[in-house]
Amino acid sequence: MFKLYGMSGSGNCWKPAVLMKQLGIPFEWIEIDIQRGQSRTPAFLAKNANGKVPLLELDDGRTLAESNAMLCYLAEGSPLFPADRWQRAKILEWLFFEQYSHEPYIATVRFWVHFMHKQDEWRDKIAEAMKKGYAALGVMERRLQASAFLAGPDYSIADIALFAYTDVAYEGGYDLGDYPAVRAWLARVAALPRFERMT
Amino acid sequence: MFKLYGMSGSGNCWKPAVLMKQLGIPFEWIEIDIQRGQSRTPAFLAKNANGKVPLLELDDGRTLAESNAMLCYLAEGSPLFPADRWQRAKILEWLFFEQYSHEPYIATVRFWVHFMHKQDEWRDKIAEAMKKGYAALGVMERRLQASAFLAGPDYSIADIALFAYTDVAYEGGYDLGDYPAVRAWLARVAALPRFERMT
């Protein structure tokens, strides 16, 4: 059985968990509190030199880091990561978009505001990051005005990756009022079978 | 024939170009000067709503953004992105590591220093970013002490992705003196057939 080392409340950690629940893959969740340094212990660094969660561990001890690499690995052979070469390319495009253009602004602002309570102290830094976060939401909005899901007409792991922090963006102060297609898509994804929002 | 929209001097744009040269895939390079706003024109935004290069265009007009998604797409069927599920997962792990933990600190500092000449004005910001850049180099060093290439004993697109900005990290002021395995790996990759360093 897979072991998933993760921290509750982390969208990156939620991604492989919700995917495994949807696909009916059993796994054991091992809580790692990064704020108490539990991802920086020698034992954990031996599993992931980058000292980050989530981390997926196989029965034989092999480990895989990077939430979006896990999505690809776990969804292999399922309709959520179809074999078609172009479809895969478009899914990967959204996965990389998420980690480069979305997560660093939307997840990070949520972390600063919701967990670190820096909304006043870091006002300028937050405003700067939010410009880029809204730009990422704009890219999603444009896409979702034309398509039911991000990578095409069908739900895929791209939707899981982008749902993670978009759904909780409001906790960082983001207002999705001007992003109706994004809001409709969040509702569409959340209504899928065996889909569980981050708690 | 593929069209590759890119900016000379950009490691992200260099990645798909060097891969296509190595695989013998013909393509046309179309220079886009992002500092003159050429990735933000209505015509370009119609091709990539995220307004970034590189952008790969197929004969039928379909487009693919995100350099690392291009590497996966273009290397499909080649030994640089083997079909084995675990091998792919480990390659993807490095590709996401590159975009999240490496590029934002190593490429960005290079951009600030080498292209924007902000080394004095942004001294503190640069020092802050370099801590994380050196941490990423440390993760690579540990891996490359044990393995000839990043994802295993064989060269893969993971090596192309990480070579891009590691090879020019010195232009941002990074010193690879304490990273002998990284330096040996750079030399090993650069010596591969049909490999062309960024000019």
HADDOCK unambig.tbl for C-alpha pairs under 7 A between the chains (distance, minus, plus):
assign (segid A and resid 49 and name CA) (segid B and resid 139 and name CA) 5.82 0.50 0.50
assign (segid A and resid 50 and name CA) (segid B and resid 139 and name CA) 6.01 0.50 0.50
assign (segid A and resid 64 and name CA) (segid B and resid 90 and name CA) 6.91 0.50 0.50
assign (segid A and resid 65 and name CA) (segid B and resid 93 and name CA) 6.09 0.50 0.50
assign (segid A and resid 66 and name CA) (segid B and resid 93 and name CA) 5.54 0.50 0.50
assign (segid A and resid 66 and name CA) (segid B and resid 96 and name CA) 6.45 0.50 0.50
assign (segid A and resid 66 and name CA) (segid B and resid 97 and name CA) 6.92 0.50 0.50
assign (segid A and resid 69 and name CA) (segid B and resid 89 and name CA) 5.79 0.50 0.50
assign (segid A and resid 69 and name CA) (segid B and resid 92 and name CA) 5.29 0.50 0.50
assign (segid A and resid 69 and name CA) (segid B and resid 93 and name CA) 5.23 0.50 0.50
assign (segid A and resid 73 and name CA) (segid B and resid 85 and name CA) 6.88 0.50 0.50
assign (segid A and resid 73 and name CA) (segid B and resid 89 and name CA) 5.60 0.50 0.50
assign (segid A and resid 85 and name CA) (segid B and resid 73 and name CA) 6.88 0.50 0.50
assign (segid A and resid 89 and name CA) (segid B and resid 69 and name CA) 5.80 0.50 0.50
assign (segid A and resid 89 and name CA) (segid B and resid 73 and name CA) 5.60 0.50 0.50
assign (segid A and resid 90 and name CA) (segid B and resid 64 and name CA) 6.92 0.50 0.50
assign (segid A and resid 92 and name CA) (segid B and resid 69 and name CA) 5.28 0.50 0.50
assign (segid A and resid 93 and name CA) (segid B and resid 65 and name CA) 6.08 0.50 0.50
assign (segid A and resid 93 and name CA) (segid B and resid 66 and name CA) 5.54 0.50 0.50
assign (segid A and resid 93 and name CA) (segid B and resid 69 and name CA) 5.22 0.50 0.50
assign (segid A and resid 96 and name CA) (segid B and resid 66 and name CA) 6.45 0.50 0.50
assign (segid A and resid 97 and name CA) (segid B and resid 66 and name CA) 6.93 0.50 0.50
assign (segid A and resid 99 and name CA) (segid B and resid 99 and name CA) 6.99 0.50 0.50
assign (segid A and resid 99 and name CA) (segid B and resid 100 and name CA) 6.08 0.50 0.50
assign (segid A and resid 100 and name CA) (segid B and resid 99 and name CA) 6.08 0.50 0.50
assign (segid A and resid 100 and name CA) (segid B and resid 100 and name CA) 6.14 0.50 0.50
assign (segid A and resid 139 and name CA) (segid B and resid 49 and name CA) 5.81 0.50 0.50
assign (segid A and resid 139 and name CA) (segid B and resid 50 and name CA) 6.00 0.50 0.50
